[in-house]
Amino acid sequence: NRIGVTVSRAIKGSVDRNRARRRLREVSRTELLGVDSPLSRLGIRYDVVLIARPGALEISYADLKAEASQAALRLARLNS
């Protein structure tokens, strides 16, 4: 399973872009690649590309995790 993270240039400043990238990478590691994630229970290989938009820095980490968890559930339902 592979996760790709890209950050929009609309996020000004390399420090902010890297921060957004790190946040998305960590959320994807725990919510999409974790042992308890809905996608890992499917037993299939998948690739996911996440695109960070300017709002990725304003949203709290807990809300970001909740969004990723909901996205994982939607993807799991599509493939089941």
mmCIF file of the N, C-alpha and C atoms, coordinates in Angstrom:
data_MODEL
# 
_entry.id   MODEL 
# 
loop_
_atom_site.group_PDB 
_atom_site.id 
_atom_site.type_symbol 
_atom_site.label_atom_id 
_atom_site.label_alt_id 
_atom_site.label_comp_id 
_atom_site.label_asym_id 
_atom_site.label_entity_id 
_atom_site.label_seq_id 
_atom_site.pdbx_PDB_ins_code 
_atom_site.Cartn_x 
_atom_site.Cartn_y 
_atom_site.Cartn_z 
_atom_site.occupancy 
_atom_site.B_iso_or_equiv 
_atom_site.pdbx_formal_charge 
_atom_site.auth_seq_id 
_atom_site.auth_comp_id 
_atom_site.auth_asym_id 
_atom_site.auth_atom_id 
_atom_site.pdbx_PDB_model_num 
ATOM 1   N N  . ASN A 1 1  ? 0.843   -1.177 0.000  1.00 0.00 ? 1  ASN A N  1 
ATOM 2   C CA . ASN A 1 1  ? 0.000   0.000  0.000  1.00 0.00 ? 1  ASN A CA 1 
ATOM 3   C C  . ASN A 1 1  ? 0.884   1.234  0.000  1.00 0.00 ? 1  ASN A C  1 
ATOM 4   N N  . ARG A 1 2  ? 0.504   2.181  -0.847 1.00 0.00 ? 2  ARG A N  1 
ATOM 5   C CA . ARG A 1 2  ? 1.325   3.375  -0.966 1.00 0.00 ? 2  ARG A CA 1 
ATOM 6   C C  . ARG A 1 2  ? 0.471   4.620  -0.771 1.00 0.00 ? 2  ARG A C  1 
ATOM 7   N N  . ILE A 1 3  ? 1.066   5.581  -0.119 1.00 0.00 ? 3  ILE A N  1 
ATOM 8   C CA . ILE A 1 3  ? 0.426   6.870  0.096  1.00 0.00 ? 3  ILE A CA 1 
ATOM 9   C C  . ILE A 1 3  ? 1.330   7.936  -0.498 1.00 0.00 ? 3  ILE A C  1 
ATOM 10  N N  . GLY A 1 4  ? 0.759   8.774  -1.340 1.00 0.00 ? 4  GLY A N  1 
ATOM 11  C CA . GLY A 1 4  ? 1.492   9.906  -1.887 1.00 0.00 ? 4  GLY A CA 1 
ATOM 12  C C  . GLY A 1 4  ? 0.890   11.193 -1.350 1.00 0.00 ? 4  GLY A C  1 
ATOM 13  N N  . VAL A 1 5  ? 1.732   12.114 -0.959 1.00 0.00 ? 5  VAL A N  1 
ATOM 14  C CA . VAL A 1 5  ? 1.264   13.396 -0.430 1.00 0.00 ? 5  VAL A CA 1 
ATOM 15  C C  . VAL A 1 5  ? 1.858   14.504 -1.278 1.00 0.00 ? 5  VAL A C  1 
ATOM 16  N N  . THR A 1 6  ? 1.000   15.368 -1.779 1.00 0.00 ? 6  THR A N  1 
ATOM 17  C CA . THR A 1 6  ? 1.453   16.532 -2.522 1.00 0.00 ? 6  THR A CA 1 
ATOM 18  C C  . THR A 1 6  ? 0.803   17.761 -1.904 1.00 0.00 ? 6  THR A C  1 
ATOM 19  N N  . VAL A 1 7  ? 1.470   18.882 -2.016 1.00 0.00 ? 7  VAL A N  1 
ATOM 20  C CA . VAL A 1 7  ? 0.986   20.106 -1.389 1.00 0.00 ? 7  VAL A CA 1 
ATOM 21  C C  . VAL A 1 7  ? 0.853   21.186 -2.449 1.00 0.00 ? 7  VAL A C  1 
ATOM 22  N N  . SER A 1 8  ? -0.291  21.832 -2.461 1.00 0.00 ? 8  SER A N  1 
ATOM 23  C CA . SER A 1 8  ? -0.564  22.901 -3.403 1.00 0.00 ? 8  SER A CA 1 
ATOM 24  C C  . SER A 1 8  ? 0.357   24.090 -3.162 1.00 0.00 ? 8  SER A C  1 
ATOM 25  N N  . ARG A 1 9  ? 0.786   24.727 -4.228 1.00 0.00 ? 9  ARG A N  1 
ATOM 26  C CA . ARG A 1 9  ? 1.623   25.925 -4.094 1.00 0.00 ? 9  ARG A CA 1 
ATOM 27  C C  . ARG A 1 9  ? 0.816   27.104 -3.576 1.00 0.00 ? 9  ARG A C  1 
ATOM 28  N N  . ALA A 1 10 ? -0.495  26.929 -3.460 1.00 0.00 ? 10 ALA A N  1 
ATOM 29  C CA . ALA A 1 10 ? -1.330  27.975 -2.870 1.00 0.00 ? 10 ALA A CA 1 
ATOM 30  C C  . ALA A 1 10 ? -0.983  28.173 -1.399 1.00 0.00 ? 10 ALA A C  1 
ATOM 31  N N  . ILE A 1 11 ? -0.363  27.163 -0.790 1.00 0.00 ? 11 ILE A N  1 
ATOM 32  C CA . ILE A 1 11 ? 0.146   27.317 0.574  1.00 0.00 ? 11 ILE A CA 1 
ATOM 33  C C  . ILE A 1 11 ? 1.491   28.015 0.445  1.00 0.00 ? 11 ILE A C  1 
ATOM 34  N N  . LYS A 1 12 ? 1.515   29.249 0.849  1.00 0.00 ? 12 LYS A N  1 
ATOM 35  C CA . LYS A 1 12 ? 2.715   30.075 0.676  1.00 0.00 ? 12 LYS A CA 1 
ATOM 36  C C  . LYS A 1 12 ? 3.781   29.707 1.701  1.00 0.00 ? 12 LYS A C  1 
ATOM 37  N N  . GLY A 1 13 ? 4.986   29.690 1.264  1.00 0.00 ? 13 GLY A N  1 
ATOM 38  C CA . GLY A 1 13 ? 6.126   29.436 2.147  1.00 0.00 ? 13 GLY A CA 1 
ATOM 39  C C  . GLY A 1 13 ? 6.431   27.957 2.270  1.00 0.00 ? 13 GLY A C  1 
ATOM 40  N N  . SER A 1 14 ? 7.684   27.620 2.092  1.00 0.00 ? 14 SER A N  1 
ATOM 41  C CA . SER A 1 14 ? 8.083   26.211 2.143  1.00 0.00 ? 14 SER A CA 1 
ATOM 42  C C  . SER A 1 14 ? 7.903   25.617 3.535  1.00 0.00 ? 14 SER A C  1 
ATOM 43  N N  . VAL A 1 15 ? 8.043   26.436 4.571  1.00 0.00 ? 15 VAL A N  1 
ATOM 44  C CA . VAL A 1 15 ? 7.864   25.933 5.933  1.00 0.00 ? 15 VAL A CA 1 
ATOM 45  C C  . VAL A 1 15 ? 6.427   25.460 6.127  1.00 0.00 ? 15 VAL A C  1 
ATOM 46  N N  . ASP A 1 16 ? 5.462   26.265 5.667  1.00 0.00 ? 16 ASP A N  1 
ATOM 47  C CA . ASP A 1 16 ? 4.057   25.886 5.804  1.00 0.00 ? 16 ASP A CA 1 
ATOM 48  C C  . ASP A 1 16 ? 3.714   24.689 4.921  1.00 0.00 ? 16 ASP A C  1 
ATOM 49  N N  . ARG A 1 17 ? 4.270   24.639 3.712  1.00 0.00 ? 17 ARG A N  1 
ATOM 50  C CA . ARG A 1 17 ? 4.013   23.488 2.842  1.00 0.00 ? 17 ARG A CA 1 
ATOM 51  C C  . ARG A 1 17 ? 4.559   22.210 3.460  1.00 0.00 ? 17 ARG A C  1 
ATOM 52  N N  . ASN A 1 18 ? 5.759   22.266 4.020  1.00 0.00 ? 18 ASN A N  1 
ATOM 53  C CA . ASN A 1 18 ? 6.334   21.078 4.655  1.00 0.00 ? 18 ASN A CA 1 
ATOM 54  C C  . ASN A 1 18 ? 5.553   20.670 5.893  1.00 0.00 ? 18 ASN A C  1 
ATOM 55  N N  . ARG A 1 19 ? 5.058   21.641 6.640  1.00 0.00 ? 19 ARG A N  1 
ATOM 56  C CA . ARG A 1 19 ? 4.243   21.335 7.822  1.00 0.00 ? 19 ARG A CA 1 
ATOM 57  C C  . ARG A 1 19 ? 2.955   20.631 7.405  1.00 0.00 ? 19 ARG A C  1 
ATOM 58  N N  . ALA A 1 20 ? 2.307   21.128 6.353  1.00 0.00 ? 20 ALA A N  1 
ATOM 59  C CA . ALA A 1 20 ? 1.091   20.487 5.852  1.00 0.00 ? 20 ALA A CA 1 
ATOM 60  C C  . ALA A 1 20 ? 1.397   19.071 5.376  1.00 0.00 ? 20 ALA A C  1 
ATOM 61  N N  . ARG A 1 21 ? 2.516   18.899 4.690  1.00 0.00 ? 21 ARG A N  1 
ATOM 62  C CA . ARG A 1 21 ? 2.914   17.579 4.198  1.00 0.00 ? 21 ARG A CA 1 
ATOM 63  C C  . ARG A 1 21 ? 3.158   16.611 5.356  1.00 0.00 ? 21 ARG A C  1 
ATOM 64  N N  . ARG A 1 22 ? 3.843   17.064 6.402  1.00 0.00 ? 22 ARG A N  1 
ATOM 65  C CA . ARG A 1 22 ? 4.101   16.214 7.568  1.00 0.00 ? 22 ARG A CA 1 
ATOM 66  C C  . ARG A 1 22 ? 2.806   15.827 8.269  1.00 0.00 ? 22 ARG A C  1 
ATOM 67  N N  . ARG A 1 23 ? 1.887   16.779 8.401  1.00 0.00 ? 23 ARG A N  1 
ATOM 68  C CA . ARG A 1 23 ? 0.612   16.486 9.060  1.00 0.00 ? 23 ARG A CA 1 
ATOM 69  C C  . ARG A 1 23 ? -0.170  15.431 8.276  1.00 0.00 ? 23 ARG A C  1 
ATOM 70  N N  . LEU A 1 24 ? -0.251  15.601 6.956  1.00 0.00 ? 24 LEU A N  1 
ATOM 71  C CA . LEU A 1 24 ? -0.989  14.633 6.145  1.00 0.00 ? 24 LEU A CA 1 
ATOM 72  C C  . LEU A 1 24 ? -0.314  13.268 6.147  1.00 0.00 ? 24 LEU A C  1 
ATOM 73  N N  . ARG A 1 25 ? 0.994   13.257 6.105  1.00 0.00 ? 25 ARG A N  1 
ATOM 74  C CA . ARG A 1 25 ? 1.711   11.984 6.111  1.00 0.00 ? 25 ARG A CA 1 
ATOM 75  C C  . ARG A 1 25 ? 1.467   11.224 7.415  1.00 0.00 ? 25 ARG A C  1 
ATOM 76  N N  . GLU A 1 26 ? 1.478   11.929 8.540  1.00 0.00 ? 26 GLU A N  1 
ATOM 77  C CA . GLU A 1 26 ? 1.250   11.282 9.833  1.00 0.00 ? 26 GLU A CA 1 
ATOM 78  C C  . GLU A 1 26 ? -0.191  10.789 9.955  1.00 0.00 ? 26 GLU A C  1 
ATOM 79  N N  . VAL A 1 27 ? -1.138  11.599 9.521  1.00 0.00 ? 27 VAL A N  1 
ATOM 80  C CA . VAL A 1 27 ? -2.541  11.176 9.571  1.00 0.00 ? 27 VAL A CA 1 
ATOM 81  C C  . VAL A 1 27 ? -2.751  9.961  8.678  1.00 0.00 ? 27 VAL A C  1 
ATOM 82  N N  . SER A 1 28 ? -2.161  9.963  7.503  1.00 0.00 ? 28 SER A N  1 
ATOM 83  C CA . SER A 1 28 ? -2.331  8.815  6.612  1.00 0.00 ? 28 SER A CA 1 
ATOM 84  C C  . SER A 1 28 ? -1.667  7.571  7.186  1.00 0.00 ? 28 SER A C  1 
ATOM 85  N N  . ARG A 1 29 ? -0.551  7.748  7.872  1.00 0.00 ? 29 ARG A N  1 
ATOM 86  C CA . ARG A 1 29 ? 0.124   6.601  8.479  1.00 0.00 ? 29 ARG A CA 1 
ATOM 87  C C  . ARG A 1 29 ? -0.757  5.951  9.538  1.00 0.00 ? 29 ARG A C  1 
ATOM 88  N N  . THR A 1 30 ? -1.414  6.760  10.351 1.00 0.00 ? 30 THR A N  1 
ATOM 89  C CA . THR A 1 30 ? -2.220  6.203  11.439 1.00 0.00 ? 30 THR A CA 1 
ATOM 90  C C  . THR A 1 30 ? -3.602  5.773  10.974 1.00 0.00 ? 30 THR A C  1 
ATOM 91  N N  . GLU A 1 31 ? -4.243  6.565  10.110 1.00 0.00 ? 31 GLU A N  1 
ATOM 92  C CA . GLU A 1 31 ? -5.636  6.299  9.749  1.00 0.00 ? 31 GLU A CA 1 
ATOM 93  C C  . GLU A 1 31 ? -5.797  5.431  8.504  1.00 0.00 ? 31 GLU A C  1 
ATOM 94  N N  . LEU A 1 32 ? -4.899  5.535  7.546  1.00 0.00 ? 32 LEU A N  1 
ATOM 95  C CA . LEU A 1 32 ? -5.051  4.783  6.299  1.00 0.00 ? 32 LEU A CA 1 
ATOM 96  C C  . LEU A 1 32 ? -4.184  3.533  6.250  1.00 0.00 ? 32 LEU A C  1 
ATOM 97  N N  . LEU A 1 33 ? -3.010  3.577  6.863  1.00 0.00 ? 33 LEU A N  1 
ATOM 98  C CA . LEU A 1 33 ? -2.104  2.433  6.819  1.00 0.00 ? 33 LEU A CA 1 
ATOM 99  C C  . LEU A 1 33 ? -2.092  1.633  8.107  1.00 0.00 ? 33 LEU A C  1 
ATOM 100 N N  . GLY A 1 34 ? -2.752  2.131  9.139  1.00 0.00 ? 34 GLY A N  1 
ATOM 101 C CA . GLY A 1 34 ? -2.740  1.461  10.434 1.00 0.00 ? 34 GLY A CA 1 
ATOM 102 C C  . GLY A 1 34 ? -3.392  0.090  10.390 1.00 0.00 ? 34 GLY A C  1 
ATOM 103 N N  . VAL A 1 35 ? -3.055  -0.746 11.341 1.00 0.00 ? 35 VAL A N  1 
ATOM 104 C CA . VAL A 1 35 ? -3.579  -2.112 11.404 1.00 0.00 ? 35 VAL A CA 1 
ATOM 105 C C  . VAL A 1 35 ? -5.092  -2.108 11.569 1.00 0.00 ? 35 VAL A C  1 
ATOM 106 N N  . ASP A 1 36 ? -5.622  -1.143 12.303 1.00 0.00 ? 36 ASP A N  1 
ATOM 107 C CA . ASP A 1 36 ? -7.055  -1.090 12.567 1.00 0.00 ? 36 ASP A CA 1 
ATOM 108 C C  . ASP A 1 36 ? -7.838  -0.313 11.519 1.00 0.00 ? 36 ASP A C  1 
ATOM 109 N N  . SER A 1 37 ? -7.196  0.177  10.491 1.00 0.00 ? 37 SER A N  1 
ATOM 110 C CA . SER A 1 37 ? -7.907  0.986  9.507  1.00 0.00 ? 37 SER A CA 1 
ATOM 111 C C  . SER A 1 37 ? -8.811  0.108  8.647  1.00 0.00 ? 37 SER A C  1 
ATOM 112 N N  . PRO A 1 38 ? -9.937  0.665  8.189  1.00 0.00 ? 38 PRO A N  1 
ATOM 113 C CA . PRO A 1 38 ? -10.856 -0.103 7.336  1.00 0.00 ? 38 PRO A CA 1 
ATOM 114 C C  . PRO A 1 38 ? -10.197 -0.590 6.052  1.00 0.00 ? 38 PRO A C  1 
ATOM 115 N N  . LEU A 1 39 ? -9.252  0.179  5.518  1.00 0.00 ? 39 LEU A N  1 
ATOM 116 C CA . LEU A 1 39 ? -8.599  -0.221 4.273  1.00 0.00 ? 39 LEU A CA 1 
ATOM 117 C C  . LEU A 1 39 ? -7.675  -1.415 4.467  1.00 0.00 ? 39 LEU A C  1 
ATOM 118 N N  . SER A 1 40 ? -7.009  -1.495 5.602  1.00 0.00 ? 40 SER A N  1 
ATOM 119 C CA . SER A 1 40 ? -6.092  -2.614 5.818  1.00 0.00 ? 40 SER A CA 1 
ATOM 120 C C  . SER A 1 40 ? -6.855  -3.919 6.016  1.00 0.00 ? 40 SER A C  1 
ATOM 121 N N  . ARG A 1 41 ? -8.094  -3.827 6.489  1.00 0.00 ? 41 ARG A N  1 
ATOM 122 C CA . ARG A 1 41 ? -8.901  -5.039 6.674  1.00 0.00 ? 41 ARG A CA 1 
ATOM 123 C C  . ARG A 1 41 ? -9.393  -5.631 5.360  1.00 0.00 ? 41 ARG A C  1 
ATOM 124 N N  . LEU A 1 42 ? -9.350  -4.845 4.280  1.00 0.00 ? 42 LEU A N  1 
ATOM 125 C CA . LEU A 1 42 ? -9.809  -5.346 2.986  1.00 0.00 ? 42 LEU A CA 1 
ATOM 126 C C  . LEU A 1 42 ? -8.876  -6.405 2.424  1.00 0.00 ? 42 LEU A C  1 
ATOM 127 N N  . GLY A 1 43 ? -7.602  -6.300 2.743  1.00 0.00 ? 43 GLY A N  1 
ATOM 128 C CA . GLY A 1 43 ? -6.636  -7.268 2.247  1.00 0.00 ? 43 GLY A CA 1 
ATOM 129 C C  . GLY A 1 43 ? -6.265  -7.064 0.793  1.00 0.00 ? 43 GLY A C  1 
ATOM 130 N N  . ILE A 1 44 ? -6.453  -5.866 0.268  1.00 0.00 ? 44 ILE A N  1 
ATOM 131 C CA . ILE A 1 44 ? -6.076  -5.584 -1.117 1.00 0.00 ? 44 ILE A CA 1 
ATOM 132 C C  . ILE A 1 44 ? -5.001  -4.505 -1.129 1.00 0.00 ? 44 ILE A C  1 
ATOM 133 N N  . ARG A 1 45 ? -4.272  -4.435 -2.226 1.00 0.00 ? 45 ARG A N  1 
ATOM 134 C CA . ARG A 1 45 ? -3.259  -3.398 -2.400 1.00 0.00 ? 45 ARG A CA 1 
ATOM 135 C C  . ARG A 1 45 ? -3.953  -2.146 -2.937 1.00 0.00 ? 45 ARG A C  1 
ATOM 136 N N  . TYR A 1 46 ? -3.520  -0.991 -2.495 1.00 0.00 ? 46 TYR A N  1 
ATOM 137 C CA . TYR A 1 46 ? -4.113  0.249  -2.963 1.00 0.00 ? 46 TYR A CA 1 
ATOM 138 C C  . TYR A 1 46 ? -3.084  1.366  -2.918 1.00 0.00 ? 46 TYR A C  1 
ATOM 139 N N  . ASP A 1 47 ? -3.331  2.366  -3.737 1.00 0.00 ? 47 ASP A N  1 
ATOM 140 C CA . ASP A 1 47 ? -2.526  3.582  -3.758 1.00 0.00 ? 47 ASP A CA 1 
ATOM 141 C C  . ASP A 1 47 ? -3.459  4.748  -3.469 1.00 0.00 ? 47 ASP A C  1 
ATOM 142 N N  . VAL A 1 48 ? -3.019  5.658  -2.630 1.00 0.00 ? 48 VAL A N  1 
ATOM 143 C CA . VAL A 1 48 ? -3.812  6.835  -2.284 1.00 0.00 ? 48 VAL A CA 1 
ATOM 144 C C  . VAL A 1 48 ? -2.939  8.063  -2.475 1.00 0.00 ? 48 VAL A C  1 
ATOM 145 N N  . VAL A 1 49 ? -3.498  9.083  -3.108 1.00 0.00 ? 49 VAL A N  1 
ATOM 146 C CA . VAL A 1 49 ? -2.803  10.353 -3.264 1.00 0.00 ? 49 VAL A CA 1 
ATOM 147 C C  . VAL A 1 49 ? -3.583  11.407 -2.493 1.00 0.00 ? 49 VAL A C  1 
ATOM 148 N N  . LEU A 1 50 ? -2.914  12.072 -1.576 1.00 0.00 ? 50 LEU A N  1 
ATOM 149 C CA . LEU A 1 50 ? -3.524  13.138 -0.785 1.00 0.00 ? 50 LEU A CA 1 
ATOM 150 C C  . LEU A 1 50 ? -2.977  14.473 -1.261 1.00 0.00 ? 50 LEU A C  1 
ATOM 151 N N  . ILE A 1 51 ? -3.869  15.436 -1.438 1.00 0.00 ? 51 ILE A N  1 
ATOM 152 C CA . ILE A 1 51 ? -3.468  16.764 -1.883 1.00 0.00 ? 51 ILE A CA 1 
ATOM 153 C C  . ILE A 1 51 ? -3.811  17.756 -0.783 1.00 0.00 ? 51 ILE A C  1 
ATOM 154 N N  . ALA A 1 52 ? -2.808  18.420 -0.253 1.00 0.00 ? 52 ALA A N  1 
ATOM 155 C CA . ALA A 1 52 ? -3.025  19.414 0.804  1.00 0.00 ? 52 ALA A CA 1 
ATOM 156 C C  . ALA A 1 52 ? -3.411  20.740 0.170  1.00 0.00 ? 52 ALA A C  1 
ATOM 157 N N  . ARG A 1 53 ? -4.514  21.269 0.621  1.00 0.00 ? 53 ARG A N  1 
ATOM 158 C CA . ARG A 1 53 ? -4.995  22.578 0.183  1.00 0.00 ? 53 ARG A CA 1 
ATOM 159 C C  . ARG A 1 53 ? -4.738  23.586 1.300  1.00 0.00 ? 53 ARG A C  1 
ATOM 160 N N  . PRO A 1 54 ? -4.922  24.876 1.042  1.00 0.00 ? 54 PRO A N  1 
ATOM 161 C CA . PRO A 1 54 ? -4.617  25.875 2.073  1.00 0.00 ? 54 PRO A CA 1 
ATOM 162 C C  . PRO A 1 54 ? -5.317  25.645 3.414  1.00 0.00 ? 54 PRO A C  1 
ATOM 163 N N  . GLY A 1 55 ? -6.491  25.076 3.439  1.00 0.00 ? 55 GLY A N  1 
ATOM 164 C CA . GLY A 1 55 ? -7.191  24.830 4.693  1.00 0.00 ? 55 GLY A CA 1 
ATOM 165 C C  . GLY A 1 55 ? -6.562  23.756 5.556  1.00 0.00 ? 55 GLY A C  1 
ATOM 166 N N  . ALA A 1 56 ? -5.598  23.030 5.034  1.00 0.00 ? 56 ALA A N  1 
ATOM 167 C CA . ALA A 1 56 ? -4.982  21.929 5.791  1.00 0.00 ? 56 ALA A CA 1 
ATOM 168 C C  . ALA A 1 56 ? -4.217  22.415 7.012  1.00 0.00 ? 56 ALA A C  1 
ATOM 169 N N  . LEU A 1 57 ? -3.832  23.664 7.028  1.00 0.00 ? 57 LEU A N  1 
ATOM 170 C CA . LEU A 1 57 ? -3.101  24.190 8.181  1.00 0.00 ? 57 LEU A CA 1 
ATOM 171 C C  . LEU A 1 57 ? -4.027  24.795 9.231  1.00 0.00 ? 57 LEU A C  1 
ATOM 172 N N  . GLU A 1 58 ? -5.243  25.189 8.825  1.00 0.00 ? 58 GLU A N  1 
ATOM 173 C CA . GLU A 1 58 ? -6.171  25.792 9.782  1.00 0.00 ? 58 GLU A CA 1 
ATOM 174 C C  . GLU A 1 58 ? -6.964  24.750 10.564 1.00 0.00 ? 58 GLU A C  1 
ATOM 175 N N  . ILE A 1 59 ? -7.169  23.592 9.979  1.00 0.00 ? 59 ILE A N  1 
ATOM 176 C CA . ILE A 1 59 ? -7.965  22.550 10.623 1.00 0.00 ? 59 ILE A CA 1 
ATOM 177 C C  . ILE A 1 59 ? -7.143  21.907 11.748 1.00 0.00 ? 59 ILE A C  1 
ATOM 178 N N  . SER A 1 60 ? -7.824  21.557 12.826 1.00 0.00 ? 60 SER A N  1 
ATOM 179 C CA . SER A 1 60 ? -7.107  20.942 13.949 1.00 0.00 ? 60 SER A CA 1 
ATOM 180 C C  . SER A 1 60 ? -6.671  19.524 13.572 1.00 0.00 ? 60 SER A C  1 
ATOM 181 N N  . TYR A 1 61 ? -5.688  19.024 14.286 1.00 0.00 ? 61 TYR A N  1 
ATOM 182 C CA . TYR A 1 61 ? -5.180  17.682 13.998 1.00 0.00 ? 61 TYR A CA 1 
ATOM 183 C C  . TYR A 1 61 ? -6.260  16.626 14.230 1.00 0.00 ? 61 TYR A C  1 
ATOM 184 N N  . ALA A 1 62 ? -7.071  16.801 15.273 1.00 0.00 ? 62 ALA A N  1 
ATOM 185 C CA . ALA A 1 62 ? -8.147  15.846 15.558 1.00 0.00 ? 62 ALA A CA 1 
ATOM 186 C C  . ALA A 1 62 ? -9.173  15.840 14.428 1.00 0.00 ? 62 ALA A C  1 
ATOM 187 N N  . ASP A 1 63 ? -9.509  17.014 13.900 1.00 0.00 ? 63 ASP A N  1 
ATOM 188 C CA . ASP A 1 63 ? -10.449 17.086 12.781 1.00 0.00 ? 63 ASP A CA 1 
ATOM 189 C C  . ASP A 1 63 ? -9.842  16.477 11.522 1.00 0.00 ? 63 ASP A C  1 
ATOM 190 N N  . LEU A 1 64 ? -8.549  16.669 11.333 1.00 0.00 ? 64 LEU A N  1 
ATOM 191 C CA . LEU A 1 64 ? -7.866  16.086 10.180 1.00 0.00 ? 64 LEU A CA 1 
ATOM 192 C C  . LEU A 1 64 ? -7.895  14.557 10.256 1.00 0.00 ? 64 LEU A C  1 
ATOM 193 N N  . LYS A 1 65 ? -7.672  14.021 11.457 1.00 0.00 ? 65 LYS A N  1 
ATOM 194 C CA . LYS A 1 65 ? -7.750  12.569 11.646 1.00 0.00 ? 65 LYS A CA 1 
ATOM 195 C C  . LYS A 1 65 ? -9.162  12.061 11.391 1.00 0.00 ? 65 LYS A C  1 
ATOM 196 N N  . ALA A 1 66 ? -10.166 12.800 11.848 1.00 0.00 ? 66 ALA A N  1 
ATOM 197 C CA . ALA A 1 66 ? -11.557 12.398 11.635 1.00 0.00 ? 66 ALA A CA 1 
ATOM 198 C C  . ALA A 1 66 ? -11.893 12.391 10.147 1.00 0.00 ? 66 ALA A C  1 
ATOM 199 N N  . GLU A 1 67 ? -11.419 13.395 9.412  1.00 0.00 ? 67 GLU A N  1 
ATOM 200 C CA . GLU A 1 67 ? -11.649 13.442 7.963  1.00 0.00 ? 67 GLU A CA 1 
ATOM 201 C C  . GLU A 1 67 ? -10.994 12.247 7.269  1.00 0.00 ? 67 GLU A C  1 
ATOM 202 N N  . ALA A 1 68 ? -9.775  11.923 7.658  1.00 0.00 ? 68 ALA A N  1 
ATOM 203 C CA . ALA A 1 68 ? -9.069  10.792 7.052  1.00 0.00 ? 68 ALA A CA 1 
ATOM 204 C C  . ALA A 1 68 ? -9.763  9.479  7.381  1.00 0.00 ? 68 ALA A C  1 
ATOM 205 N N  . SER A 1 69 ? -10.261 9.357  8.586  1.00 0.00 ? 69 SER A N  1 
ATOM 206 C CA . SER A 1 69 ? -10.968 8.144  8.986  1.00 0.00 ? 69 SER A CA 1 
ATOM 207 C C  . SER A 1 69 ? -12.251 7.977  8.178  1.00 0.00 ? 69 SER A C  1 
ATOM 208 N N  . GLN A 1 70 ? -12.983 9.069  7.990  1.00 0.00 ? 70 GLN A N  1 
ATOM 209 C CA . GLN A 1 70 ? -14.202 9.010  7.185  1.00 0.00 ? 70 GLN A CA 1 
ATOM 210 C C  . GLN A 1 70 ? -13.883 8.670  5.735  1.00 0.00 ? 70 GLN A C  1 
ATOM 211 N N  . ALA A 1 71 ? -12.801 9.226  5.211  1.00 0.00 ? 71 ALA A N  1 
ATOM 212 C CA . ALA A 1 71 ? -12.395 8.919  3.838  1.00 0.00 ? 71 ALA A CA 1 
ATOM 213 C C  . ALA A 1 71 ? -12.029 7.445  3.702  1.00 0.00 ? 71 ALA A C  1 
ATOM 214 N N  . ALA A 1 72 ? -11.352 6.892  4.700  1.00 0.00 ? 72 ALA A N  1 
ATOM 215 C CA . ALA A 1 72 ? -10.986 5.473  4.667  1.00 0.00 ? 72 ALA A CA 1 
ATOM 216 C C  . ALA A 1 72 ? -12.236 4.601  4.675  1.00 0.00 ? 72 ALA A C  1 
ATOM 217 N N  . LEU A 1 73 ? -13.230 4.977  5.463  1.00 0.00 ? 73 LEU A N  1 
ATOM 218 C CA . LEU A 1 73 ? -14.480 4.213  5.487  1.00 0.00 ? 73 LEU A CA 1 
ATOM 219 C C  . LEU A 1 73 ? -15.182 4.269  4.139  1.00 0.00 ? 73 LEU A C  1 
ATOM 220 N N  . ARG A 1 74 ? -15.213 5.447  3.515  1.00 0.00 ? 74 ARG A N  1 
ATOM 221 C CA . ARG A 1 74 ? -15.852 5.572  2.197  1.00 0.00 ? 74 ARG A CA 1 
ATOM 222 C C  . ARG A 1 74 ? -15.119 4.724  1.159  1.00 0.00 ? 74 ARG A C  1 
ATOM 223 N N  . LEU A 1 75 ? -13.780 4.751  1.187  1.00 0.00 ? 75 LEU A N  1 
ATOM 224 C CA . LEU A 1 75 ? -13.015 3.944  0.235  1.00 0.00 ? 75 LEU A CA 1 
ATOM 225 C C  . LEU A 1 75 ? -13.228 2.452  0.469  1.00 0.00 ? 75 LEU A C  1 
ATOM 226 N N  . ALA A 1 76 ? -13.310 2.053  1.726  1.00 0.00 ? 76 ALA A N  1 
ATOM 227 C CA . ALA A 1 76 ? -13.526 0.640  2.039  1.00 0.00 ? 76 ALA A CA 1 
ATOM 228 C C  . ALA A 1 76 ? -14.891 0.187  1.534  1.00 0.00 ? 76 ALA A C  1 
ATOM 229 N N  . ARG A 1 77 ? -15.909 1.051  1.674  1.00 0.00 ? 77 ARG A N  1 
ATOM 230 C CA . ARG A 1 77 ? -17.247 0.698  1.179  1.00 0.00 ? 77 ARG A CA 1 
ATOM 231 C C  . ARG A 1 77 ? -17.262 0.580  -0.335 1.00 0.00 ? 77 ARG A C  1 
ATOM 232 N N  . LEU A 1 78 ? -16.481 1.410  -1.022 1.00 0.00 ? 78 LEU A N  1 
ATOM 233 C CA . LEU A 1 78 ? -16.423 1.332  -2.480 1.00 0.00 ? 78 LEU A CA 1 
ATOM 234 C C  . LEU A 1 78 ? -15.836 0.003  -2.952 1.00 0.00 ? 78 LEU A C  1 
ATOM 235 N N  . ASN A 1 79 ? -14.894 -0.524 -2.205 1.00 0.00 ? 79 ASN A N  1 
ATOM 236 C CA . ASN A 1 79 ? -14.183 -1.735 -2.620 1.00 0.00 ? 79 ASN A CA 1 
ATOM 237 C C  . ASN A 1 79 ? -14.727 -3.012 -2.013 1.00 0.00 ? 79 ASN A C  1 
ATOM 238 N N  . SER A 1 80 ? -15.784 -2.921 -1.227 1.00 0.00 ? 80 SER A N  1 
ATOM 239 C CA . SER A 1 80 ? -16.305 -4.154 -0.614 1.00 0.00 ? 80 SER A CA 1 
ATOM 240 C C  . SER A 1 80 ? -17.490 -4.698 -1.373 1.00 0.00 ? 80 SER A C  1 
# 
